[in-house]
Amino acid sequence: DLAFESRKMGVGVYPILLIFSSLLFFSGSALSLGRKTGFNQAPRIFHQRTRNGLLVRSERPREAVLTPNSKAASIAEATGVGFGKVFGVDDLSLAEQFLRDRRGDEKEAIEKLRAAVDWRRNFGPVPIPENIYKVEERNSGKCFVHHAADKEGRPVVVVKVRQHVVGEYPEASSQALCIATIERAINGMEDPNGELSVVFDLKGFSLKNADFGFAKFLVKALYKYYPSRLGAAYFIDAPLIFQGPWKIVKPWLRKYSRLVTFIKSNDLPGLFVDPADAPRLS
């Protein structure tokens, strides 16, 4: 033991105990100082990903960082009570959607949200009544919300491109039908901040279906007015002649172009939990 070893070395036990106690005292003081000054701490890490997919990158204490919910509440307050009604959703959900699109930038989210609300108020009633678009166009089956969601739980909008002929119907009718279909899919979501999938059936596509004016409207709507809603776009059985129009439209999509996947109709059942739920494209 300590006393025996000290006697062997010719050293008294009490001086050794005194030295040992001093070492403990100074070690404890150093640790305490490290905690106060931060010299003994590991670097602070960024906050983890939140449920809304936003990364709050800050080295401030956690309580000093605005969470997505608190930011969304601030955006909702700045935009005005009841603005979500024009899109058929609650204020906070719509604010979170635009905040996510702007990657947590509160100022940009407010500006974009206000512009979208103004546009939707001017576009037409909520929901869009069927008499705004042509009955013939509605009954053509060119676009509809499919009865089954995809594997990710997203509602699926089916667009039969060959049924859309440039100039066949008034532009206002086609735009109204488009927005009504998007909002019908959104209203069927369990999650108010959810995404949707779009299946573009390109079988039989020809240049008479290449409506660049309508394509610009659709891209603008998805980017400016319904941001973060598009989860996936599938281009089915695209013919060789589609390559030219696609080269024109792709740059308009910007970040959304990465959501586009070209597949064959035989692969469509694989997008659904039950392959039998896949839409029949004929």
Secondary structure, DSSP 8 states (H G I E B T S, - for coil): -HHHHHHHHT--HHHHHHHHHHHHHHHHHHHHHHHHHSTTS---------TTS------S-GGGS--HHHHHHHHHHHH-TTGGGGGTS-HHHHHHHHHHHTTT-HHHHHHHHHHHHHHHHHH--SS--GGGS-HHHHHTTSEEE-SS--TTS--EEEEEGGG--TTSS-HHHHHHHHHHHHHHHHHT-SSTT--EEEEEE-TT--GGG--HHHHHHHHHIIIIISTT-EEEEEEES--GGGHHHHHHHHHHHGGGGGGEEEE-GGGGGGGSSSGGGS----
